[in-house]
Amino acid sequence: MGNSPGKQRSIVERPVTDSVNSMPTGPRNYHVSMPSPYPSGQTLLIDADDTLWENNIYFERAIAAYIGYLDHQTHTPEQVREALNQAERETILSHGYGLTSFTQSLITCFERLTAGPVSEHQHAQIRSFAQSIAEQEIELLPGVAELLPQLAERHRLILMTKGSQAEQADKLARSGLAPSFSAVEIVAEKNPATYAEVVARHQCAPKTTWMIGNSPKSDINPALAAGLHAVFIFHKDTWVLEHAEISTAPDGQQLIEVDSFRGLAAIF
């Protein structure tokens, strides 16, 4: 990925199958020379899923099992996955994010691709794929357990994640990371208006407020649109529905890219 200002950057320039270890190390700032690190007193809005802990890999495993169970005779696995992606796009509009929405998407996709009626046994089997995700232990990403408390000593940390209130609160509690955050924001969607509301509610100064996360669609682009700085943390298994072109940071705002959570140590 190039470092020249004004260039549109896409997460798909780094294929999701690539290993993080194969990427260049160190933060990349696309606009001006970066202090090392920024002074204390910044406000860091930090994403949760696939930024602090693994999440999408469990969905991918469940989806692989689901596609194998469907064993469709006329659709390829790729076609089934695209049908599921479409079902998820539709379900999110009515059910939001989380396992309840995901389960409904699996059932909707199954019903669309299966000629006969879906039996209660099949429904139960489909629900079990989603349940397998709920039963996963929290797996913190490398560097999070060590670095997050250090960041909290120098800056104000606010967890900002979208999804089910109960599910996200439960994951945070099980993660052991809650003491590092001064506040928690679990929102229905991350868009510029939501970021503006959070900034206003916590009286954040945009010039010293950053959104940190792995999703161009939800973490980076809307935060930049709301006037914040952003740090994009590459994750090779980012959910396909979160892929997007990464916007150019407006004048006066910073957009920095790192390959892992550990890269934040050189910035903050």
C-alpha positions as CSV (number, residue, x, y, z in Angstrom):
1,M,0.0,0.0,0.0
2,G,1.4,3.4,-1.0
3,N,2.1,6.2,1.5
4,S,1.3,9.2,-0.7
5,P,-1.4,11.6,0.4
6,G,-4.7,11.7,-1.5
7,K,-4.6,8.0,-2.6
8,Q,-7.7,5.9,-1.9
9,R,-6.6,2.8,0.0
10,S,-8.5,-0.4,0.2
11,I,-8.4,-3.2,2.7
12,V,-8.5,-5.6,-0.3
13,E,-5.1,-4.4,-1.3
14,R,-4.0,-6.7,1.5
15,P,-5.8,-10.0,0.6
16,V,-7.5,-11.4,3.7
17,T,-5.6,-14.7,3.3
18,D,-2.2,-12.9,3.7
19,S,-0.3,-13.4,7.0
20,V,0.2,-10.3,9.1
21,N,3.8,-11.5,9.6
22,S,4.4,-11.0,5.9
23,M,3.6,-7.3,6.1
24,P,6.0,-4.4,6.8
25,T,6.3,-3.6,10.4
26,G,5.9,-0.2,12.1
27,P,3.2,2.5,11.8
28,R,2.6,4.3,8.6
29,N,1.3,7.8,8.6
30,Y,-0.2,9.0,5.3
31,H,0.0,12.7,5.9
32,V,2.6,14.4,8.1
33,S,5.6,13.5,10.2
34,M,4.4,11.6,13.2
35,P,5.5,12.4,16.7
36,S,6.8,9.4,18.6
37,P,4.7,9.0,20.5
38,Y,1.8,11.5,20.7
39,P,1.6,13.3,24.0
40,S,-0.4,11.9,26.9
41,G,-4.0,13.0,27.3
42,Q,-5.4,11.7,24.0
43,T,-8.8,10.1,23.9
44,L,-8.7,6.7,22.3
45,L,-12.0,5.1,21.1
46,I,-11.1,1.5,20.7
47,D,-13.1,-1.2,18.8
48,A,-13.6,-4.6,20.3
49,D,-14.2,-7.5,17.9
50,D,-11.1,-8.3,15.9
51,T,-9.2,-5.3,17.4
52,L,-9.0,-6.5,21.0
53,W,-10.0,-10.1,20.6
54,E,-10.6,-12.6,17.9
55,N,-14.2,-12.8,16.6
56,N,-14.7,-13.3,12.9
57,I,-12.6,-16.5,12.8
58,Y,-15.3,-18.2,14.8
59,F,-18.0,-17.1,12.4
60,E,-15.9,-18.3,9.5
61,R,-15.6,-21.7,11.1
62,A,-19.4,-21.8,11.8
63,I,-20.1,-20.8,8.2
64,A,-17.8,-23.5,6.8
65,A,-19.6,-26.1,8.9
66,Y,-23.0,-24.7,7.7
67,I,-22.0,-24.9,4.1
68,G,-20.8,-28.4,4.5
69,Y,-24.1,-29.3,6.2
70,L,-26.1,-27.8,3.4
71,D,-24.0,-29.7,0.8
72,H,-25.9,-28.0,-2.0
73,Q,-26.1,-29.9,-5.2
74,T,-26.6,-27.0,-7.6
75,H,-24.7,-24.1,-5.9
76,T,-21.0,-24.0,-5.3
77,P,-19.7,-23.2,-1.8
78,E,-18.8,-19.7,-3.1
79,Q,-22.4,-19.2,-4.3
80,V,-23.8,-20.3,-1.0
81,R,-21.5,-17.9,0.8
82,E,-22.6,-15.0,-1.4
83,A,-26.3,-16.0,-0.7
84,L,-25.5,-15.9,3.0
85,N,-23.8,-12.5,2.7
86,Q,-26.9,-11.2,1.0
87,A,-29.1,-12.6,3.7
88,E,-26.9,-11.0,6.4
89,R,-27.1,-7.6,4.7
90,E,-30.9,-7.8,4.8
91,T,-31.1,-9.2,8.3
92,I,-28.8,-6.6,9.8
93,L,-31.3,-3.9,8.7
94,S,-34.1,-5.5,10.8
95,H,-32.2,-7.4,13.5
96,G,-28.9,-5.5,13.9
97,Y,-25.7,-7.3,14.7
98,G,-25.0,-10.3,16.9
99,L,-25.7,-14.0,17.1
100,T,-29.5,-13.6,16.9
101,S,-29.1,-11.8,13.6
102,F,-26.5,-14.3,12.4
103,T,-28.8,-17.2,13.2
104,Q,-31.7,-15.7,11.4
105,S,-29.4,-15.1,8.3
106,L,-28.3,-18.8,8.4
107,I,-32.0,-19.9,8.5
108,T,-33.1,-17.4,5.8
109,C,-30.2,-18.6,3.4
110,F,-31.0,-22.2,4.1
111,E,-34.7,-21.7,3.3
112,R,-33.9,-19.9,0.1
113,L,-31.5,-22.6,-1.2
114,T,-33.5,-25.6,-0.1
115,A,-36.4,-26.8,-2.3
116,G,-38.4,-28.5,0.5
117,P,-39.6,-27.1,3.9
118,V,-36.9,-26.8,6.6
119,S,-37.6,-29.3,9.3
120,E,-37.3,-28.5,13.0
121,H,-34.3,-30.8,13.2
122,Q,-32.6,-28.8,10.5
123,H,-33.5,-25.6,12.2
124,A,-31.9,-26.9,15.4
125,Q,-28.8,-28.0,13.6
126,I,-28.5,-24.5,12.0
127,R,-28.9,-22.8,15.4
128,S,-26.1,-25.0,16.7
129,F,-23.6,-23.5,14.3
130,A,-24.3,-20.0,15.8
131,Q,-24.3,-21.5,19.4
132,S,-20.8,-22.8,18.8
133,I,-19.6,-19.1,18.5
134,A,-21.2,-18.2,21.8
135,E,-19.3,-20.9,23.5
136,Q,-15.9,-19.7,22.4
137,E,-13.5,-18.5,25.1
138,I,-12.2,-14.9,24.6
139,E,-8.9,-15.0,22.8
140,L,-7.1,-11.6,23.1
141,L,-5.1,-10.6,20.2
142,P,-1.3,-10.4,20.6
143,G,-0.1,-7.5,22.7
144,V,-3.5,-6.4,24.0
145,A,-3.2,-7.7,27.5
146,E,0.2,-6.0,28.0
147,L,-0.3,-2.8,26.1
148,L,-3.9,-1.8,27.0
149,P,-3.2,-1.0,30.7
150,Q,-0.1,1.0,29.6
151,L,-2.2,3.1,27.2
152,A,-4.8,3.6,30.0
153,E,-2.1,5.2,32.2
154,R,-1.4,7.9,29.6
155,H,-4.7,8.4,27.8
156,R,-8.5,8.1,28.2
157,L,-9.7,4.9,26.7
158,I,-13.3,4.4,25.6
159,L,-14.5,1.1,24.3
160,M,-16.6,1.7,21.2
161,T,-18.2,-1.4,19.6
162,K,-21.4,-2.2,17.8
163,G,-23.7,-5.1,18.2
164,S,-25.9,-6.7,20.8
165,Q,-25.7,-4.9,24.2
166,A,-25.8,-8.1,26.1
167,E,-23.3,-10.0,23.9
168,Q,-20.7,-7.3,23.8
169,A,-21.0,-6.5,27.5
170,D,-20.5,-10.2,28.2
171,K,-17.4,-10.4,26.0
172,L,-15.9,-7.4,27.7
173,A,-16.5,-8.8,31.1
174,R,-15.0,-12.2,30.2
175,S,-12.0,-10.5,28.5
176,G,-10.7,-9.0,31.8
177,L,-10.1,-5.7,29.9
178,A,-12.9,-3.6,31.5
179,P,-10.7,-1.8,34.1
180,S,-8.7,-0.1,31.4
181,F,-11.7,1.7,30.0
182,S,-13.2,4.9,31.5
183,A,-16.4,4.3,29.5
184,V,-18.1,1.8,27.2
185,E,-20.2,2.6,24.2
186,I,-22.1,-0.3,22.6
187,V,-23.9,1.1,19.6
188,A,-26.3,-0.2,17.0
189,E,-24.3,1.1,14.1
190,K,-21.1,3.1,13.6
191,N,-21.7,6.1,11.4
192,P,-20.6,9.7,11.5
193,A,-23.7,10.7,13.5
194,T,-23.0,8.0,16.1
195,Y,-19.4,9.2,16.4
196,A,-20.5,12.8,16.8
197,E,-22.9,11.7,19.6
198,V,-20.2,9.8,21.5
199,V,-17.7,12.7,21.2
200,A,-20.3,15.1,22.5
201,R,-21.5,12.8,25.3
202,H,-17.9,12.4,26.6
203,Q,-16.8,15.9,25.8
204,C,-14.0,14.7,23.6
205,A,-11.8,17.3,21.8
206,P,-11.7,16.1,18.1
207,K,-8.1,17.3,17.8
208,T,-7.0,14.8,20.4
209,T,-9.5,12.0,19.7
210,W,-8.8,8.8,17.8
211,M,-10.8,5.9,16.6
212,I,-8.8,2.7,16.6
213,G,-10.0,-0.5,14.8
214,N,-9.8,-3.0,12.0
215,S,-12.9,-2.1,10.0
216,P,-12.6,0.5,7.2
217,K,-16.4,0.6,6.9
218,S,-17.2,1.0,10.6
219,D,-14.1,2.2,12.4
220,I,-12.1,4.3,10.0
221,N,-14.2,6.0,7.4
222,P,-17.1,7.3,9.6
223,A,-14.7,8.4,12.3
224,L,-12.7,10.5,9.7
225,A,-16.0,11.9,8.4
226,A,-16.9,12.9,12.0
227,G,-13.7,14.9,12.3
228,L,-11.6,12.4,14.3
229,H,-8.2,10.9,13.7
230,A,-8.0,7.2,13.1
231,V,-5.6,4.2,13.4
232,F,-6.4,1.3,11.1
233,I,-5.2,-2.0,12.6
234,F,-4.9,-4.6,9.9
235,H,-6.6,-8.0,10.6
236,K,-6.3,-10.7,8.0
237,D,-9.8,-12.1,8.9
238,T,-11.9,-8.9,8.9
239,W,-15.5,-9.7,8.1
240,V,-16.2,-9.3,4.4
241,L,-19.1,-7.0,5.0
242,E,-16.7,-4.6,6.8
243,H,-14.4,-4.3,3.7
244,A,-14.4,-0.9,2.1
245,E,-12.1,1.6,0.4
246,I,-10.3,3.5,3.2
247,S,-11.0,7.2,2.8
248,T,-8.3,9.9,2.7
249,A,-8.0,11.8,5.9
250,P,-9.1,15.4,5.5
251,D,-6.6,18.2,6.2
252,G,-5.8,18.5,9.8
253,Q,-6.7,14.9,10.6
254,Q,-4.4,11.9,10.9
255,L,-4.8,8.4,9.4
256,I,-2.2,5.9,10.6
257,E,-1.9,2.2,9.7
258,V,-0.3,-0.5,11.9
259,D,-0.1,-4.3,11.4
260,S,-1.1,-5.3,14.9
261,F,-2.3,-3.9,18.2
262,R,1.4,-3.8,19.4
263,G,2.0,-1.1,16.8
264,L,0.1,1.4,19.0
265,A,3.0,1.5,21.4
266,A,5.0,3.6,18.8
267,I,2.1,6.0,18.5
268,F,0.7,6.5,21.9
